[in-house]
Every structure is written in C-alpha cells, then in structure tokens.
Amino acid sequence: MMKFFFILICSCISLLSFSQDTLGYKKNNDTTLLFDNKRVTLPEVFVRNNFDFKTLLKQIKEDTTFYKAFRNLHILNFTSYNDIKMMDKHDAVKASLFSKTKQYRVNGCRTMDVLEEQVTGDFYNSDHQYNYLTPELYAALFFTKGTVCGENNIVKGKIFSSSNKSGIDKHKEQLKMLFFNPGKKIPGIPFIGDKLDLYDEHAIKIYDYRLDIEEHNGQNCYVFSIKPKEDISESKKNSVVVDEMITWFDIKSLEVLARKYSLSYKAGVYDFDVSLEVELTKVGGLLVPKILRYKGNWDVVFKKRERAVFTATLFDFKNEEQKN
C-alpha cells in the first residue's frame, strides 16, 4: 500500500490560480462541440474559421513530446539545483536538502556528481538512506546512482505496462504511466486506478474539456484544460481525483511547453492532496524540462503523514561530446 504513493507523490501542480476568463476569448463567445463523445468547449474563432480542431485534439490526446523531454535527460550533460523540504503540520521545515548536482554523459554512459549539499533535520537516517518517501521518489526521477549505460531518448513504440513487474519496479512503472500519460487508466492503484482515466465514458459526466489559445511566457500556445464540472452532483464528487490538468502546446510544433495538474482523494486508508508544475524549454533542438515544482500532503495507514515541497531547477545542458 505504501509503495503505490510513488505513483501519487509526483503527480501534480503548484497550486497556481487559473481562470477561463484570462484565456483571451470571452466565455459567452465560446462554442461547445462533440469530440470522441465528449463535449469540448472551443473559442468561437476556431469554429468561425473552420479550424480543424478534431485533428488537433487527437494529437494532443496522443502526445509523446512530454515524455520525450524527460527521456532527453538520459543523453545530455546538465546541472541541477535540488531543493527538498519536509514540513510539519504547522508548515515549518523539519528536514531539508539543498544540493547542486551535475550529470555527465560519456561514451553512452551517464554518472552524477554531487557538487554541493546542505542537509537539515532527519532527512537521512544513520545509514545515509532517505527517511522519507518523497525524496526517495525525487532521487528516482532526477539522481543517477552509479553508472548507467545503454540508454537512448527513443519513445516511439514505448508502451508502459506494469503487468510483468512486481514490487518497487511495478510501482515505478505505474509512476511513469501517471506522470507521462496523465489522464489514462492505471491498473493496480487501490480504489482510484479507473478514476484516473479522463477519457472514458464515465469521465465525460464529471469533467469539462476546453481548448483555447493563450500566451504563455511570451509565446502564443494552444492550451487544453480538463476540470471537474462546476455543477457536478454530490454522488459523482467521490469519483473526482483530478482537480485540474492544464497543458500548453507550441502552436507550430505541438510540443508541450508546460503542464500542471493537481490530484486529491480520500479513501479511508489513505488520503492525498498533491500538485505538480513543469516548465520545459528547447536546447539544441531537444525539448527538456527546466523547472519542476511539487507540493504535497499525503497519509497512508501504517506510515507517517508526509508534507513536502520541492523544486528541481535544471540548466547548463550540453550534448555528450561537449563535456569539458
């Protein structure tokens, strides 16, 4: 039970406000149309200009550029600032880590050096292992242990599946499914696996889907948002796990430029309220994540509640042959 939180901790978004009225088109000019039996709200200008929104929505649903951006980290040199804080119930810091790490990619293998590290509280135990699951998850995503060889950034044909895995390997695969394919059903998560699917027939009764155009960091983008219906009935509220998912896409390339999503749920034996925000950038023709922000509060039976915030800041990207 505890391990499946590897899937949940890393899922959502720094709780920043979002309003449809800020998207550049007034709500009373919008049009609602059907796509895959779902009602999708579009700005009136899309419809007026005969915009091929169905093709765009299909590409958005099948997007792999977000996953590709993280796969690109396996073939590059980069530096990272890692800021992890474990909080108490009064939102005071009780343990923390701030470090600067550098990944090297040489001859098809990657390694990592810790250039700086500052630790407070009981972040590590006496064996220098993590005392908390949140930093253990963070390390699995951003830290390289030992030497890792034979990796590439190919995503075509990659299918996530946990059916042939067990233990921690199974939970890591479930984490990948949630993180890189948000909104898809994930088998094996107690009570909520099916409720994570934002594209099935059950979801269309719970969520609103909206496609729009918005400026993000000075660049015009398509923005696709999924949020629970405002008039959702009390009986259906228990099926809501995804409180918000918003993705910004480059208008020309349709690459993901930013994504944020938040999840919360109470199931008796556990509860969680987590959020994640990811900003991406282009370096030498490759899309890569540059900032990841997380805030989360979760509890599971037989495990102490964890409240944490962390920020990963990645920079100084270089190709393998550019290492000094």
C-alpha positions as CSV (number, residue, x, y, z in Angstrom):
1,M,0.0,0.0,0.0
2,M,2.7,2.5,0.9
3,K,4.7,1.9,-2.2
4,F,1.9,3.0,-4.6
5,F,2.4,6.5,-3.3
6,F,5.4,6.5,-5.6
7,I,2.8,7.0,-8.2
8,L,0.9,9.8,-6.5
9,I,3.5,12.0,-4.9
10,C,4.9,13.1,-8.2
11,S,1.7,13.9,-9.9
12,C,0.5,17.4,-9.7
13,I,1.0,21.0,-9.7
14,S,1.9,24.0,-7.6
15,L,-1.4,25.5,-6.8
16,L,-1.5,28.5,-9.0
17,S,-4.8,30.1,-9.9
18,F,-6.4,29.6,-13.3
19,S,-9.4,31.2,-14.8
20,Q,-11.0,30.7,-18.2
21,D,-11.7,34.4,-18.3
22,T,-7.9,35.0,-18.7
23,L,-7.6,33.0,-21.9
24,G,-8.2,35.8,-24.4
25,Y,-11.7,34.9,-25.5
26,K,-14.8,35.7,-23.5
27,K,-16.8,32.7,-22.3
28,N,-20.1,33.9,-23.8
29,N,-18.5,33.6,-27.3
30,D,-17.5,30.0,-26.8
31,T,-19.0,27.0,-28.6
32,T,-19.3,23.5,-27.3
33,L,-18.9,20.6,-29.8
34,L,-18.6,16.9,-29.6
35,F,-15.3,15.0,-29.9
36,D,-15.0,11.3,-29.1
37,N,-18.4,11.7,-27.4
38,K,-17.0,14.4,-25.2
39,R,-18.2,18.0,-25.1
40,V,-15.3,20.2,-25.8
41,T,-15.5,24.0,-25.3
42,L,-13.8,26.0,-28.1
43,P,-13.4,29.7,-28.7
44,E,-15.8,31.0,-31.3
45,V,-12.9,32.0,-33.6
46,F,-12.0,28.3,-34.0
47,V,-15.4,27.4,-35.3
48,R,-15.8,30.6,-37.4
49,N,-12.6,29.9,-39.3
50,N,-13.3,26.2,-39.9
51,F,-10.3,25.2,-37.7
52,D,-9.5,21.5,-37.8
53,F,-9.9,21.1,-34.0
54,K,-10.6,17.4,-34.2
55,T,-7.1,16.6,-35.6
56,L,-5.5,18.9,-33.0
57,L,-7.4,17.3,-30.1
58,K,-6.4,13.8,-31.4
59,Q,-2.7,14.9,-31.5
60,I,-3.0,16.3,-28.0
61,K,-4.5,13.1,-26.6
62,E,-1.7,11.0,-28.2
63,D,1.1,13.4,-27.3
64,T,4.6,11.9,-26.6
65,T,6.6,15.1,-26.5
66,F,6.3,15.5,-22.7
67,Y,7.7,12.0,-22.2
68,K,10.4,12.7,-24.8
69,A,11.6,15.7,-22.9
70,F,12.4,13.6,-19.9
71,R,13.9,10.9,-22.0
72,N,16.3,13.5,-23.4
73,L,17.7,13.9,-19.9
74,H,19.3,10.5,-20.3
75,I,21.5,11.6,-23.2
76,L,22.6,15.0,-22.0
77,N,25.0,16.6,-19.6
78,F,23.2,19.0,-17.3
79,T,23.4,20.7,-13.8
80,S,20.6,20.7,-11.3
81,Y,19.7,22.6,-8.1
82,N,17.6,20.3,-5.9
83,D,15.6,21.9,-3.1
84,I,13.5,19.5,-1.0
85,K,11.7,20.5,2.2
86,M,9.8,18.2,4.6
87,M,7.2,20.1,6.6
88,D,5.4,19.6,9.9
89,K,1.7,20.2,10.5
90,H,2.4,23.9,11.1
91,D,4.1,24.3,7.7
92,A,7.5,24.7,9.4
93,V,10.5,22.9,7.9
94,K,11.6,19.8,9.9
95,A,14.1,18.3,7.4
96,S,15.6,19.5,4.2
97,L,18.1,19.0,1.4
98,F,19.6,21.6,-0.9
99,S,22.1,20.3,-3.4
100,K,23.8,21.0,-6.7
101,T,24.4,18.0,-8.9
102,K,25.9,17.5,-12.3
103,Q,25.2,14.7,-14.7
104,Y,27.9,13.6,-17.2
105,R,27.2,11.6,-20.3
106,V,30.3,10.0,-21.7
107,N,30.7,7.1,-24.2
108,G,27.0,6.2,-23.9
109,C,27.0,6.1,-20.1
110,R,25.8,8.7,-17.5
111,T,27.0,9.4,-14.0
112,M,26.3,12.1,-11.5
113,D,28.5,14.1,-9.1
114,V,27.2,16.0,-6.0
115,L,28.9,19.4,-6.1
116,E,27.3,20.9,-3.1
117,E,24.9,19.6,-0.4
118,Q,23.3,21.1,2.7
119,V,21.1,18.9,4.9
120,T,19.0,19.7,8.0
121,G,16.9,17.6,10.4
122,D,16.4,13.9,10.0
123,F,16.5,13.9,6.2
124,Y,18.8,10.9,6.2
125,N,19.0,8.0,8.6
126,S,22.2,6.7,10.2
127,D,22.9,4.7,7.0
128,H,22.6,7.8,4.9
129,Q,19.3,6.5,3.4
130,Y,16.2,8.6,3.0
131,N,13.9,8.8,6.0
132,Y,11.0,9.9,3.8
133,L,9.4,8.5,0.6
134,T,9.2,11.9,-1.1
135,P,13.0,12.4,-1.5
136,E,13.3,8.8,-2.4
137,L,10.9,9.4,-5.3
138,Y,12.7,12.6,-6.2
139,A,16.0,10.7,-6.4
140,A,14.4,8.1,-8.6
141,L,13.5,10.8,-11.1
142,F,16.5,13.1,-11.1
143,F,19.5,11.5,-9.5
144,T,21.8,9.0,-11.2
145,K,23.1,6.3,-8.9
146,G,26.4,4.7,-10.1
147,T,27.0,4.3,-13.8
148,V,24.0,3.8,-16.2
149,C,24.7,2.8,-19.8
150,G,22.9,1.9,-23.0
151,E,20.1,4.4,-22.8
152,N,18.5,6.5,-25.6
153,N,15.8,9.0,-26.0
154,I,13.5,7.0,-28.3
155,V,9.8,7.0,-27.4
156,K,8.2,5.5,-30.5
157,G,6.7,2.2,-29.7
158,K,7.3,2.6,-26.0
159,I,4.4,1.1,-24.1
160,F,4.1,1.4,-20.3
161,S,2.9,-1.7,-18.6
162,S,3.2,-3.0,-15.1
163,S,1.7,-6.4,-15.8
164,N,5.1,-8.2,-15.8
165,K,6.6,-6.3,-12.9
166,S,6.4,-6.6,-9.1
167,G,7.4,-4.8,-6.0
168,I,9.2,-1.5,-6.5
169,D,9.7,-2.0,-10.2
170,K,5.9,-2.2,-10.7
171,H,5.3,1.0,-8.7
172,K,8.0,2.8,-10.7
173,E,6.2,1.8,-13.9
174,Q,2.9,3.0,-12.6
175,L,4.6,6.3,-11.7
176,K,5.7,6.6,-15.3
177,M,2.2,5.9,-16.5
178,L,0.8,8.6,-14.3
179,F,3.5,11.2,-14.9
180,F,3.9,10.8,-18.6
181,N,0.4,9.8,-19.7
182,P,-1.8,11.8,-17.3
183,G,-5.5,11.1,-17.7
184,K,-5.1,7.5,-18.7
185,K,-6.3,4.5,-16.6
186,I,-3.6,3.0,-14.4
187,P,-4.2,-0.6,-13.2
188,G,-3.2,-1.7,-9.7
189,I,-3.8,1.5,-7.7
190,P,-6.2,0.7,-4.8
191,F,-9.7,2.4,-5.2
192,I,-8.7,5.0,-7.8
193,G,-7.0,3.4,-10.8
194,D,-10.1,3.6,-13.0
195,K,-11.0,7.1,-11.7
196,L,-7.7,8.5,-13.2
197,D,-9.0,7.9,-16.7
198,L,-10.1,11.3,-18.1
199,Y,-11.1,9.9,-21.5
200,D,-13.6,7.1,-20.8
201,E,-17.4,7.4,-20.8
202,H,-17.6,7.8,-17.1
203,A,-15.3,10.9,-17.2
204,I,-17.4,12.9,-19.6
205,K,-20.1,13.1,-16.9
206,I,-17.7,14.5,-14.4
207,Y,-15.2,16.8,-16.3
208,D,-15.3,19.7,-18.7
209,Y,-12.8,19.9,-21.6
210,R,-11.7,23.1,-23.1
211,L,-9.3,24.1,-25.9
212,D,-8.2,27.7,-26.3
213,I,-5.3,30.0,-27.3
214,E,-3.3,31.7,-24.7
215,E,0.1,33.5,-24.3
216,H,2.5,31.6,-22.1
217,N,5.9,33.1,-21.3
218,G,5.6,35.5,-24.2
219,Q,4.6,32.7,-26.7
220,N,1.2,32.0,-28.2
221,C,0.1,28.5,-27.3
222,Y,-2.8,26.1,-27.6
223,V,-4.0,25.4,-24.1
224,F,-6.0,22.3,-23.3
225,S,-7.7,22.1,-19.8
226,I,-9.7,19.4,-18.0
227,K,-11.5,20.4,-14.8
228,P,-14.4,18.9,-12.9
229,K,-17.8,20.3,-13.9
230,E,-19.0,23.2,-11.7
231,D,-22.5,21.7,-11.3
232,I,-21.3,18.1,-10.6
233,S,-23.7,16.2,-8.3
234,E,-22.7,15.1,-4.8
235,S,-22.9,11.4,-5.8
236,K,-20.3,12.0,-8.6
237,K,-17.9,14.1,-6.5
238,N,-16.4,10.9,-5.0
239,S,-15.2,10.0,-8.5
240,V,-13.1,13.1,-8.9
241,V,-9.4,12.5,-8.5
242,V,-8.0,15.1,-10.9
243,D,-8.9,18.6,-9.7
244,E,-7.2,20.2,-12.7
245,M,-5.0,19.4,-15.6
246,I,-3.7,22.1,-18.0
247,T,-1.2,21.7,-20.8
248,W,0.3,24.4,-23.0
249,F,1.3,23.4,-26.6
250,D,3.5,25.1,-29.1
251,I,1.2,26.3,-31.9
252,K,3.7,25.3,-34.7
253,S,5.3,22.1,-33.4
254,L,2.6,21.0,-30.9
255,E,5.3,20.2,-28.4
256,V,4.4,20.6,-24.7
257,L,5.7,23.8,-23.3
258,A,4.3,23.5,-19.8
259,R,1.9,21.3,-17.8
260,K,0.3,21.4,-14.4
261,Y,-2.1,19.1,-12.7
262,S,-3.4,18.5,-9.2
263,L,-5.0,15.5,-7.6
264,S,-6.7,14.9,-4.3
265,Y,-8.7,12.0,-2.8
266,K,-9.7,10.4,0.5
267,A,-10.2,6.7,0.6
268,G,-10.3,5.9,4.4
269,V,-7.0,4.0,4.5
270,Y,-5.2,6.9,2.7
271,D,-5.6,10.4,1.6
272,F,-3.6,12.8,-0.6
273,D,-3.6,16.3,-2.0
274,V,-0.7,16.8,-4.4
275,S,0.2,19.2,-7.2
276,L,2.9,19.5,-9.8
277,E,4.0,22.1,-12.3
278,V,6.5,21.5,-15.1
279,E,8.1,24.1,-17.4
280,L,10.0,22.9,-20.5
281,T,12.5,24.6,-22.8
282,K,14.3,23.9,-26.1
283,V,18.1,23.3,-26.0
284,G,20.0,22.5,-29.2
285,G,16.8,21.2,-30.9
286,L,15.9,19.0,-27.9
287,L,12.9,19.7,-25.6
288,V,13.9,19.3,-21.9
289,P,12.3,20.1,-18.5
290,K,13.8,23.2,-16.9
291,I,11.7,23.6,-13.7
292,L,9.6,21.2,-11.8
293,R,7.7,22.3,-8.7
294,Y,5.8,20.0,-6.3
295,K,3.7,20.5,-3.2
296,G,2.0,17.5,-1.5
297,N,0.4,16.3,1.7
298,W,-0.4,12.6,1.9
299,D,-1.1,9.9,4.5
300,V,-1.3,6.1,4.3
301,V,-2.1,3.6,7.0
302,F,1.0,2.4,8.9
303,K,3.0,5.3,7.6
304,K,3.5,8.8,9.0
305,R,1.9,11.6,7.1
306,E,4.3,13.4,4.7
307,R,4.1,17.1,3.8
308,A,6.7,18.2,1.3
309,V,7.6,20.8,-1.2
310,F,10.4,20.5,-3.7
311,T,11.8,22.3,-6.7
312,A,14.1,20.9,-9.4
313,T,15.9,23.5,-11.5
314,L,17.8,22.1,-14.5
315,F,20.3,24.1,-16.6
316,D,23.6,24.1,-18.4
317,F,22.5,21.4,-20.9
318,K,25.2,20.1,-23.2
319,N,25.5,17.3,-25.6
320,E,27.6,14.3,-24.8
321,E,30.6,15.4,-26.9
322,Q,30.6,18.8,-25.3
323,K,31.8,17.7,-21.8
324,N,34.9,19.6,-20.7
